Amino acid sequence: MASSARSRKLRWSAPFAAAVVIALIVAIPGLSAADSPSLPALSAQQLVAKVQQAKPVDLSGTIDMSTNLGIPNLSALTDAAGGGGHGRAAFSPTDLLTGSHKAAVWLAGPDKTRVALLLDMAETDVVHNGNNVWTWDSGTKKVVHYTIAAGTKAAAGTKPAQATTDPAEPVKTPQQLADEFLANLTPSTAVSMGVPISIAGQKAYQLVLAPHTAASTVDHVVIAVDSVTSVPLQVQVFAKGQKKAALSLGFSSVHYSTPAASRFAFTPPPGSTVTNKTLGGSHAQSADAGAPKANAPQANAPQDNANQPATVGQDWTTVAIINGVQIPRQLNDFLKAATPVSGSFGQGRLLESSLVNVLVMDDGRVAVGAVSASALEAAVAAAP
């Protein structure tokens, strides 16, 4: 099933840790029947149709995220040597693998999005405004400016989320995640309705998705949908054998109004280092072409098409395989504690969690999937 026109997701490439986080971060707490608001009855099929057919809604709000994968805190393993302001290291996707986090989000139309991941005394931003995308890490004072090349779907204003070479967002919104789940519904999924819930002051229906396959580590996914706007407000993923949601992402506050245009205007702060890249098209863009001037050093970068992961399987059994991954030295001790595995795929070490399993192979490949360890190994063995 194709993504709906209302989708705002920017499907951006990412290193393997980001793939673990960005692709699967979701969840909401449970709610007793006594707290359930009264809403008109809808079937699961009707609710899916409402979400997919709904018009885009401008909004701003705060997203709360928590991760409960049953793994140790990895923040100490990130490279502190790369720190910037306040002695903080660069943002790493491993920061999101454990604990609780908060992000601010602003959405206005199909091509204006701002997500700010709020960290301890720091901030990581992604700003999408028309054909320009900016990423900013206040810890390292590094800015990356992406220009969406003319002729791509994003530049043409039709489904900008489908540009295939976008930079990695720090956090997805509940709407982006829900769109991804709903855009790929097949007979492999059982779809049903849950008990209505109140999210961020809004009455919401709950849609429950459950994979039929035993190979998936996912028991079920719950998507809370605003009963008035049909905007997904929260999504939850429960791992098999777990009572508590493994991953959670949802609005703690939401306001349905168009954010000020200034929210999407970005100027590199003085003293920052700016790298320019091109998304789409056939040639890299020069450092100065189409980019605002800033009092900061600038560096050219090639078109950002490299390191796209290959995939094996489909639906709930999809496994991403990334070639040529360089594991940070800070993770060496962590990998040594992982389970050694071998087979027709070669040799490597298996990192297991309640929801996502990762196979780090000696030949530089890394496989990631919400599948059992045996299914993960089989997928790698079957990879071309």
NUVO-571168 format. One line per field, with one value per residue: x, y, z of N, C-alpha, C in turn; residue number from 1. Coordinates in pm, whole numbers, plus 50000, padded with zeros to 5 digits. Layout:
nX <- [X,...]
nY <- [Y,...]
nZ <- [Z,...]
caX <- [X,...]
caY <- [Y,...]
caZ <- [Z,...]
cX <- [X,...]
cY <- [Y,...]
cZ <- [Z,...]
pos <- [NUM,...]
END
This chain:
nX <- [50085,50064,50220,50021,49910,49920,50134,50412,50664,51019,51207,51496,51837,52051,52301,52363,52282,52107,51915,51807,51688,51534,51358,51188,51102,50852,50545,50279,50139,49937,49577,49304,48970,48792,48888,48842,48739,48416,48330,48205,48127,48366,48492,48796,48888,48760,48885,49153,49122,49038,49271,49452,49330,49305,49347,49651,49754,49832,50047,50185,50390,50485,50685,50713,50943,51035,51249,51262,51432,51569,51844,52180,52259,52387,52512,52758,52929,52956,53148,53329,53533,53466,53331,53144,53005,52967,53108,52991,52941,52904,52572,52449,52288,52278,52221,51948,51872,51823,51644,51463,51335,51289,51122,51063,50824,50729,50495,50403,50219,50315,50590,50730,50890,50997,51204,51315,51538,51561,51823,52046,52142,52180,52100,51957,51873,51652,51561,51328,51255,51089,51292,51515,51707,51814,52050,52144,52373,52411,52605,52842,52858,52813,52681,52477,52383,52137,52047,51762,51755,51642,51370,51347,51105,51056,51138,50955,50730,50558,50484,50727,50846,50933,51179,51482,51731,51777,51892,51949,51690,51672,51460,51152,50810,50498,50305,50456,50566,50334,50225,50413,50374,50104,50116,50212,50046,49950,49815,49963,49920,49715,49437,49275,49040,49115,49057,48914,49108,49256,49477,49721,49523,49335,49066,49094,49096,49201,49408,49495,49764,49879,50133,50117,50325,50557,50821,50868,50965,50783,50491,50247,50129,50014,49824,49735,49479,49372,49039,48908,49076,49209,49479,49762,49850,49997,50202,50242,50462,50475,50683,50714,50620,50649,50511,50525,50549,50798,50912,50846,50661,50510,50274,50285,50181,49981,49906,49676,49744,49883,50229,50452,50618,50883,50978,51073,51279,51618,51937,52280,52447,52683,53025,52981,53041,52979,52854,52779,52541,52383,52058,51920,51906,52188,52439,52677,52632,52789,52968,52874,52656,52321,52302,52251,52459,52702,52871,53088,53307,53297,53228,53263,53059,52997,52718,52459,52428,52533,52587,52330,52109,52069,51784,51629,51367,51022,50757,50682,50908,51126,51468,51739,52046,52362,52651,53008,53035,53185,53272,53256,53535,53471,53270,53377,53429,53168,53074,53233,53112,52887,52696,52883,52845,52807,52790,52654,52660,52891,53097,53025,52889,52615,52376,52124,51792,51476,51314,51452,51702,52050,52305,52641,52883,53199,53301,53239,52975,52650,52355,52015,51708,51360,51322,51346,51650,51734,51593,51710,51976,51927,51829,52056,52219,52079,52108,52211]
nY <- [49880,50220,50514,50761,51084,51262,51212,51314,51226,51222,51024,50941,50844,50658,50577,50246,50241,50454,50356,50153,50301,50513,50382,50232,50347,50384,50416,50400,50455,50219,50219,50234,50100,50263,50518,50571,50769,50854,50765,50775,50463,50290,50090,49895,49909,50139,50333,50314,50404,50668,50783,50755,50904,51156,51512,51708,51847,52142,52193,52223,52106,51900,51617,51319,51064,50731,50454,50111,49864,49673,49683,49791,50132,50325,50567,50634,50522,50670,50894,51097,51262,51416,51639,51947,52254,52326,52104,51883,51583,51507,51460,51130,50849,50638,50756,50751,50495,50413,50511,50825,51086,51411,51606,51891,51987,52124,52168,52261,52260,52062,52085,52204,52153,52119,51971,51947,51801,51786,51804,51745,52048,52114,52093,51933,51990,51951,52108,52150,52325,52398,52350,52317,52168,52166,52056,52068,52062,52159,52089,52025,52234,52203,52228,52095,52151,52065,52066,52016,51869,52001,51851,51622,51436,51564,51827,51897,51928,51720,51480,51513,51353,51131,51166,51010,51031,51158,51335,51203,51218,51327,51234,51078,51182,51090,51076,51033,50780,50624,50650,50503,50241,50203,50236,50004,49789,49453,49123,48996,49105,49136,49338,49546,49709,49906,50016,50341,50638,50910,51150,51388,51573,51526,51340,51007,50738,50391,50193,49864,49669,49355,49125,48826,48647,48427,48486,48752,48986,49155,49188,49334,49643,49962,50230,50553,50763,51086,51172,51375,51517,51310,51275,51085,51050,50912,50619,50273,50003,49672,49418,49064,48860,49058,49284,49556,49841,49833,50042,50391,50667,50976,51250,51484,51729,51917,52145,52268,52466,52695,52714,52994,53151,53202,52988,52807,52924,52919,53014,52959,52953,53198,53106,52841,52535,52470,52231,52152,51971,51778,51661,51410,51436,51440,51538,51666,51956,52276,52436,52695,52730,52810,52822,52987,53258,53251,53341,53144,52860,52665,52353,52139,51861,51536,51415,51278,50980,50745,50437,50328,50107,49758,49543,49251,49016,49094,49316,49247,49097,49222,49285,49499,49544,49666,49765,49784,49907,50097,50022,50214,50258,50274,50094,49846,49686,49643,49490,49265,49142,49049,48782,48532,48423,48201,48083,48000,48256,48362,48491,48651,48880,48874,49103,49126,49234,49313,49383,49469,49313,49287,49205,49200,49163,49006,49079,49342,49398,49490,49378,49452,49408,49369,49100,48751,48603,48379,48418,48653,48575,48395,48567,48719,48519,48465,48691,48865]
nZ <- [50000,49914,50057,50221,50099,50299,50455,50646,50680,50656,50486,50574,50521,50749,51000,51144,51416,51430,51260,51413,51615,51489,51313,51474,51716,51948,52154,52405,52735,52921,52974,53191,53160,53288,53252,52994,52720,52581,52258,51916,51762,51564,51298,51261,50999,50908,51068,50987,50723,50771,50881,50668,50469,50567,50570,50571,50884,51045,51320,51655,51922,52207,52235,52413,52484,52554,52623,52665,52645,52779,52790,52883,52982,52723,52702,52809,52633,52408,52199,52379,52313,52101,52183,52224,52291,52639,52706,52596,52407,52054,51930,51944,51795,51973,52211,52233,52282,52536,52837,52898,52689,52537,52291,52084,51841,51524,51269,50944,50675,50379,50346,50553,50839,51172,51407,51732,51933,52269,52479,52760,52857,52593,52237,51954,51626,51344,51055,50810,50529,50260,49982,50131,50388,50715,50956,51296,51558,51873,52053,51919,51749,51479,51155,50901,50576,50357,50022,49838,49535,49219,49048,49196,49390,49627,49575,49384,49527,49577,49794,49974,50158,50028,49914,49855,49971,50218,50518,50852,51086,51429,51585,51515,51450,51613,51410,51174,51227,51259,51002,50859,50955,50878,50606,50509,50548,50529,50453,50645,50888,51172,51232,51460,51690,51978,52319,52354,52428,52616,52499,52544,52607,52409,52270,52170,51933,51946,51754,51688,51589,51499,51435,51235,51203,51361,51370,51421,51673,51773,51958,51957,51811,51903,51795,51868,51769,51696,51753,51621,51435,51311,51337,51417,51749,51938,51950,52016,52092,52178,52295,52244,52514,52701,52939,52971,52759,52511,52371,52349,52225,52207,52196,52454,52476,52249,51988,51767,51538,51299,51303,51363,51086,51136,51281,51100,50974,50935,51039,51025,51334,51457,51437,51390,51206,50871,50651,50320,50129,49867,49800,49607,49242,49010,49056,49290,49490,49493,49763,49804,49638,49622,49897,50207,50316,50580,50881,50904,50874,50571,50415,50134,50035,49908,49709,49905,49897,49982,50171,50193,50342,50268,50232,50365,50352,50445,50546,50879,50915,50811,50762,50802,50640,50667,50501,50550,50805,51054,51368,51660,51878,52144,52177,52178,52412,52490,52275,52304,52514,52400,52240,52084,51748,51468,51129,50806,50715,50812,51072,51385,51630,51849,51951,52174,52245,52398,52186,51948,51758,51695,51471,51458,51230,51158,50914,50871,50818,50937,51077,51136,51301,51394,51476,51565,51699,51551,51311,51229,51177,50972,50776,50717,50613,50381,50235,49939]
caX <- [50000,50147,50203,49920,49963,49932,50254,50515,50792,51132,51274,51635,51930,52109,52386,52282,52220,51991,51812,51741,51605,51438,51259,51102,51072,50708,50469,50196,50105,49804,49472,49193,48843,48723,48938,48821,48636,48309,48343,48122,48190,48430,48563,48938,48905,48718,48986,49268,49086,49037,49408,49516,49264,49297,49429,49757,49712,49942,50045,50309,50370,50599,50682,50789,50988,51109,51293,51278,51472,51637,51988,52241,52271,52502,52559,52900,53007,52970,53281,53335,53638,53411,53241,53141,52968,52941,53179,52905,52977,52806,52456,52463,52163,52279,52161,51805,51845,51781,51600,51353,51380,51182,51147,50962,50797,50643,50459,50321,50214,50390,50734,50786,50896,51111,51208,51425,51560,51609,51917,52097,52218,52213,51985,51983,51759,51640,51467,51296,51181,51093,51398,51631,51704,51929,52068,52228,52406,52470,52721,52962,52846,52820,52560,52477,52277,52102,51961,51689,51776,51524,51334,51311,50966,51049,51147,50833,50621,50471,50537,50869,50899,50982,51317,51546,51865,51766,51971,51876,51624,51700,51341,51033,50687,50402,50239,50547,50575,50206,50215,50497,50304,49980,50145,50262,49956,49928,49750,50050,49887,49578,49403,49155,49023,49135,48971,48947,49203,49282,49619,49751,49397,49251,49004,49157,49073,49323,49416,49590,49823,49950,50187,50086,50446,50625,50959,50877,50971,50672,50365,50146,50150,49891,49831,49627,49443,49282,48905,48859,49166,49267,49625,49817,49908,50094,50212,50308,50508,50502,50758,50658,50658,50667,50389,50550,50589,50942,50949,50731,50671,50376,50258,50239,50100,49965,49826,49642,49749,50001,50341,50507,50715,51019,51018,51134,51390,51739,52064,52386,52497,52823,53121,52950,53098,52870,52880,52669,52520,52268,51971,51863,51984,52300,52568,52686,52622,52903,52945,52804,52539,52190,52307,52268,52592,52711,53005,53134,53374,53207,53295,53185,53039,52934,52576,52446,52360,52608,52549,52190,52103,51992,51683,51591,51238,50920,50664,50733,51035,51228,51599,51827,52186,52446,52788,53118,53014,53300,53224,53338,53617,53406,53176,53449,53404,53028,53061,53297,53017,52777,52702,52949,52763,52868,52703,52686,52678,53021,53108,52994,52839,52473,52326,51982,51707,51339,51244,51540,51825,52155,52414,52761,52966,53341,53335,53199,52831,52566,52215,51924,51570,51271,51297,51420,51791,51746,51544,51810,52087,51880,51819,52192,52264,52008,52138,52299]
caY <- [50000,50339,50611,50860,51216,51341,51173,51416,51166,51241,50895,50977,50737,50670,50466,50136,50273,50538,50270,50085,50394,50590,50297,50155,50410,50405,50354,50477,50377,50160,50302,50151,50127,50371,50645,50575,50864,50799,50805,50696,50336,50280,49965,49915,49950,50279,50417,50316,50490,50807,50829,50762,51002,51285,51621,51750,51939,52218,52179,52228,52031,51837,51471,51246,50936,50648,50329,50008,49746,49577,49688,49893,50267,50332,50704,50641,50463,50764,50952,51225,51344,51503,51731,52087,52344,52269,51978,51776,51519,51515,51372,50997,50774,50551,50831,50725,50353,50392,50628,50910,51202,51505,51681,51987,51969,52220,52122,52359,52221,51942,52103,52281,52070,52140,51883,51982,51706,51865,51725,51811,52169,52115,52073,51888,52032,51930,52205,52131,52441,52395,52267,52322,52095,52198,51986,52150,52004,52267,52039,52031,52354,52161,52244,52036,52209,51981,52127,51914,51902,52016,51729,51517,51448,51663,51961,51923,51953,51604,51382,51535,51245,51023,51187,50887,51050,51264,51313,51135,51295,51274,51167,51086,51215,50979,51070,50970,50637,50562,50643,50393,50117,50191,50232,49872,49685,49340,49014,48947,49180,49138,49475,49552,49832,49902,50102,50482,50691,51054,51178,51532,51646,51496,51208,50932,50596,50312,50090,49761,49590,49239,49040,48684,48566,48397,48532,48889,49008,49244,49125,49418,49787,50038,50367,50639,50856,51193,51144,51488,51550,51185,51280,50992,51123,50826,50484,50186,49872,49577,49300,48938,48821,49176,49355,49699,49880,49835,50173,50479,50799,51033,51390,51521,51849,51941,52264,52267,52598,52707,52780,53113,53122,53212,52857,52729,53002,52879,53076,52897,53042,53238,53012,52703,52482,52433,52141,52154,51849,51779,51544,51386,51488,51357,51598,51736,52101,52342,52481,52822,52736,52795,52815,53117,53287,53251,53369,53015,52782,52578,52241,52067,51719,51474,51380,51190,50859,50627,50363,50290,49967,49660,49479,49113,48990,49194,49342,49235,49023,49298,49302,49592,49504,49779,49723,49875,49984,50106,50025,50300,50181,50272,49982,49718,49606,49603,49383,49146,49078,48996,48638,48494,48337,48169,48006,48018,48399,48401,48500,48782,48884,48903,49191,49098,49313,49261,49418,49479,49237,49338,49112,49270,49059,49034,49133,49482,49414,49496,49348,49501,49375,49333,48959,48664,48586,48281,48481,48753,48502,48339,48676,48752,48409,48471,48819,48850]
caZ <- [50000,49905,50164,50191,50067,50421,50528,50657,50717,50567,50499,50559,50550,50882,51041,51194,51545,51400,51201,51524,51690,51410,51249,51562,51845,51962,52263,52497,52852,52922,53032,53237,53093,53360,53202,52849,52678,52497,52118,51825,51723,51434,51274,51237,50859,50899,51130,50896,50610,50818,50895,50537,50383,50635,50517,50664,50990,51104,51465,51732,52045,52274,52228,52513,52433,52648,52565,52766,52568,52863,52766,52969,52929,52633,52687,52843,52525,52297,52193,52450,52256,51998,52249,52184,52399,52771,52718,52553,52283,51947,51945,51886,51805,52091,52322,52237,52302,52674,52910,52854,52613,52502,52168,52041,51699,51457,51135,50869,50535,50344,50332,50664,50960,51262,51524,51820,52041,52382,52558,52880,52827,52450,52150,51818,51545,51200,51002,50667,50480,50114,49925,50220,50514,50800,51083,51385,51687,51952,52127,51835,51665,51340,51075,50768,50494,50244,49921,49763,49394,49133,48979,49290,49434,49733,49517,49307,49620,49590,49888,50000,50241,49947,49872,49903,50023,50319,50638,50959,51191,51562,51637,51431,51520,51611,51280,51079,51258,51228,50857,50812,50984,50802,50462,50473,50597,50440,50527,50754,51009,51226,51267,51545,51766,52121,52399,52337,52526,52610,52479,52534,52614,52294,52268,52061,51912,51945,51651,51732,51481,51553,51329,51241,51199,51487,51362,51470,51818,51808,51994,51894,51804,51927,51743,51916,51661,51738,51701,51542,51323,51259,51352,51516,51860,52003,51898,52113,52048,52284,52253,52290,52649,52785,52975,52956,52624,52493,52320,52357,52163,52200,52234,52588,52450,52107,51958,51626,51477,51214,51370,51299,50980,51191,51332,50992,50920,51007,51004,51104,51439,51442,51491,51354,51082,50783,50539,50224,50052,49778,49803,49476,49131,48968,49086,49417,49479,49552,49900,49811,49550,49683,50042,50270,50368,50725,50932,50951,50771,50498,50351,50034,50060,49792,49720,50021,49854,50026,50292,50201,50383,50191,50316,50340,50416,50421,50656,51015,50918,50738,50826,50731,50643,50629,50472,50579,50928,51143,51505,51746,51972,52275,52182,52171,52531,52487,52177,52357,52604,52321,52213,51958,51662,51340,51041,50664,50693,50863,51217,51439,51768,51853,52057,52186,52333,52396,52063,51833,51765,51607,51445,51412,51171,51151,50783,50863,50799,51056,51047,51240,51274,51504,51453,51655,51665,51443,51188,51189,51118,50845,50680,50674,50528,50254,50168,49822]
cX <- [50088,50120,50098,49984,49983,50061,50356,50653,50897,51217,51423,51724,51997,52206,52304,52216,52097,51879,51735,51643,51494,51327,51156,51059,50924,50658,50386,50166,49965,49703,49358,49065,48769,48765,48908,48712,48532,48322,48250,48198,48247,48489,48711,48961,48866,48824,49111,49241,49088,49178,49472,49457,49261,49389,49537,49705,49836,49933,50182,50284,50500,50580,50768,50821,51061,51138,51321,51309,51543,51786,52047,52245,52399,52562,52707,52989,53024,53102,53284,53440,53584,53323,53252,53111,52933,53008,53099,52953,52871,52690,52484,52329,52160,52222,52014,51771,51801,51727,51485,51408,51259,51221,51032,50946,50703,50619,50370,50325,50307,50541,50795,50776,51016,51097,51332,51432,51628,51692,51962,52189,52258,52087,52034,51859,51769,51529,51450,51207,51194,51199,51524,51606,51831,51932,52169,52248,52477,52592,52849,52968,52863,52682,52579,52357,52257,52011,51894,51692,51645,51497,51304,51167,50954,51050,51020,50712,50525,50539,50687,50929,50961,51118,51401,51681,51868,51852,51886,51817,51667,51583,51230,50914,50596,50333,50327,50556,50446,50187,50296,50431,50184,50003,50185,50174,49935,49852,49836,50014,49740,49549,49274,49151,49050,49037,49010,49028,49210,49432,49636,49623,49302,49193,49054,49109,49207,49310,49525,49634,49903,50002,50146,50212,50509,50767,50976,50886,50857,50549,50249,50188,50016,49913,49711,49603,49342,49146,48851,48945,49221,49419,49669,49891,50014,50091,50282,50347,50537,50577,50691,50711,50678,50534,50403,50594,50740,50991,50827,50760,50531,50373,50216,50161,50094,49872,49803,49631,49879,50113,50390,50613,50859,51069,51095,51245,51515,51860,52173,52439,52642,52916,53094,53020,52985,52920,52758,52662,52396,52190,51907,51950,52104,52436,52563,52683,52743,52867,52859,52674,52411,52189,52324,52410,52590,52854,53063,53208,53275,53288,53204,53168,52970,52786,52561,52369,52423,52544,52400,52183,52025,51892,51657,51461,51140,50830,50735,50868,51145,51354,51681,51971,52270,52589,52888,53100,53141,53249,53313,53412,53554,53310,53244,53420,53260,53007,53124,53204,52897,52801,52773,52859,52840,52770,52744,52708,52817,53022,53074,52950,52696,52439,52175,51913,51566,51271,51333,51665,51922,52265,52529,52858,53111,53382,53289,53053,52760,52422,52128,51783,51491,51224,51379,51565,51808,51700,51644,51928,52048,51872,51958,52246,52201,52038,52231,52439]
cY <- [50125,50432,50712,50996,51298,51313,51286,51356,51195,51115,50913,50860,50764,50558,50363,50168,50360,50455,50197,50177,50453,50503,50242,50224,50446,50357,50450,50393,50320,50250,50211,50192,50243,50508,50665,50674,50794,50855,50722,50571,50346,50140,49996,49964,50097,50372,50425,50411,50637,50863,50849,50869,51142,51388,51657,51855,52010,52206,52209,52152,51977,51687,51414,51108,50861,50514,50229,49874,49641,49571,49796,50028,50280,50472,50717,50588,50556,50838,51091,51317,51441,51611,51873,52173,52268,52133,51859,51717,51542,51422,51239,50926,50680,50622,50794,50580,50321,50522,50704,51036,51288,51580,51777,51973,52076,52170,52226,52321,52103,51959,52193,52198,52111,52047,51919,51881,51779,51776,51804,51926,52176,52086,52025,51915,51980,52023,52181,52246,52444,52299,52266,52242,52127,52104,52063,52078,52110,52222,52053,52157,52319,52171,52169,52094,52121,52062,52016,51953,51913,51885,51613,51540,51554,51804,51998,51946,51837,51501,51401,51426,51135,51051,51076,50907,51162,51233,51257,51233,51241,51192,51181,51133,51093,50964,51001,50820,50564,50547,50527,50259,50098,50184,50094,49760,49578,49234,48954,49009,49165,49279,49477,49685,49808,49995,50248,50536,50843,51077,51329,51615,51619,51355,51131,50788,50524,50200,49992,49677,49476,49152,48894,48599,48547,48450,48673,48893,49097,49162,49203,49565,49855,50182,50444,50749,50958,51173,51255,51511,51427,51188,51173,51069,51043,50688,50400,50055,49788,49457,49175,48903,48936,49244,49506,49729,49890,49973,50264,50616,50856,51178,51401,51652,51868,52060,52266,52409,52606,52778,52902,53074,53124,53079,52778,52806,52968,52952,53012,52994,53081,53135,52868,52664,52427,52343,52140,52025,51866,51650,51528,51446,51399,51414,51665,51885,52163,52399,52606,52824,52713,52793,52954,53136,53288,53283,53242,52946,52691,52469,52178,51923,51660,51448,51268,51063,50732,50561,50338,50143,49882,49596,49337,49088,49101,49206,49329,49163,49095,49315,49397,49546,49617,49729,49829,49961,49981,50122,50116,50217,50173,50155,49846,49629,49557,49487,49253,49069,49020,48848,48608,48400,48312,48084,48029,48164,48445,48400,48642,48772,48937,48988,49175,49195,49257,49283,49413,49395,49288,49233,49190,49166,49102,49097,49278,49505,49418,49473,49387,49461,49347,49190,48878,48649,48488,48338,48584,48685,48443,48446,48714,48644,48415,48597,48796,48902]
cZ <- [50000,50022,50124,50169,50191,50496,50529,50679,50612,50582,50471,50595,50684,50906,51115,51328,51524,51342,51309,51592,51605,51354,51344,51689,51854,52098,52344,52618,52842,52991,53073,53166,53158,53309,53055,52813,52590,52356,52031,51780,51582,51420,51251,51094,50840,50956,51043,50780,50651,50827,50758,50447,50444,50570,50618,50762,51044,51256,51524,51861,52101,52273,52339,52460,52544,52583,52676,52697,52652,52837,52856,52901,52848,52624,52717,52732,52407,52308,52255,52390,52151,52055,52200,52304,52525,52788,52669,52423,52177,51977,51877,51897,51924,52214,52341,52267,52444,52732,52847,52789,52575,52375,52144,51890,51649,51315,51068,50722,50507,50343,50438,50792,51043,51381,51604,51933,52155,52473,52679,52839,52679,52370,52013,51735,51402,51152,50853,50625,50328,50063,50010,50347,50590,50920,51166,51517,51769,52030,52049,51750,51518,51274,50943,50693,50372,50151,49842,49616,49318,49061,49071,49334,49541,49675,49440,49395,49635,49677,49912,50084,50158,49886,49935,49967,50125,50441,50750,51058,51327,51616,51533,51516,51523,51476,51176,51101,51224,51078,50802,50837,50892,50652,50416,50529,50490,50518,50638,50888,51046,51275,51346,51619,51914,52190,52376,52454,52513,52603,52462,52529,52499,52306,52147,52057,51922,51842,51691,51612,51543,51440,51347,51255,51336,51487,51417,51621,51866,51841,51932,51899,51825,51882,51795,51815,51713,51672,51612,51418,51251,51258,51453,51624,51934,51938,52004,52049,52171,52227,52309,52428,52744,52813,52954,52813,52615,52451,52320,52296,52153,52244,52380,52582,52299,52085,51807,51573,51397,51288,51293,51196,51032,51246,51227,50921,51001,50951,51088,51210,51415,51507,51455,51224,50997,50670,50450,50145,49966,49794,49667,49368,49103,49003,49222,49394,49545,49688,49905,49731,49627,49833,50100,50322,50521,50764,50991,50839,50702,50429,50249,50077,49940,49816,49820,49987,49910,50147,50305,50238,50284,50286,50268,50414,50385,50543,50791,51022,50842,50823,50740,50749,50586,50611,50518,50701,51012,51285,51589,51850,52110,52290,52184,52291,52536,52391,52227,52450,52531,52290,52082,51879,51533,51260,50897,50629,50734,51014,51263,51583,51767,51974,52062,52280,52322,52262,51939,51856,51660,51595,51384,51361,51156,51019,50763,50835,50933,51013,51165,51204,51400,51482,51552,51608,51550,51310,51138,51119,50983,50738,50627,50580,50390,50176,50050,49851]
pos <- [1,2,3,4,5,6,7,8,9,10,11,12,13,14,15,16,17,18,19,20,21,22,23,24,25,26,27,28,29,30,31,32,33,34,35,36,37,38,39,40,41,42,43,44,45,46,47,48,49,50,51,52,53,54,55,56,57,58,59,60,61,62,63,64,65,66,67,68,69,70,71,72,73,74,75,76,77,78,79,80,81,82,83,84,85,86,87,88,89,90,91,92,93,94,95,96,97,98,99,100,101,102,103,104,105,106,107,108,109,110,111,112,113,114,115,116,117,118,119,120,121,122,123,124,125,126,127,128,129,130,131,132,133,134,135,136,137,138,139,140,141,142,143,144,145,146,147,148,149,150,151,152,153,154,155,156,157,158,159,160,161,162,163,164,165,166,167,168,169,170,171,172,173,174,175,176,177,178,179,180,181,182,183,184,185,186,187,188,189,190,191,192,193,194,195,196,197,198,199,200,201,202,203,204,205,206,207,208,209,210,211,212,213,214,215,216,217,218,219,220,221,222,223,224,225,226,227,228,229,230,231,232,233,234,235,236,237,238,239,240,241,242,243,244,245,246,247,248,249,250,251,252,253,254,255,256,257,258,259,260,261,262,263,264,265,266,267,268,269,270,271,272,273,274,275,276,277,278,279,280,281,282,283,284,285,286,287,288,289,290,291,292,293,294,295,296,297,298,299,300,301,302,303,304,305,306,307,308,309,310,311,312,313,314,315,316,317,318,319,320,321,322,323,324,325,326,327,328,329,330,331,332,333,334,335,336,337,338,339,340,341,342,343,344,345,346,347,348,349,350,351,352,353,354,355,356,357,358,359,360,361,362,363,364,365,366,367,368,369,370,371,372,373,374,375,376,377,378,379,380,381,382,383,384]
END
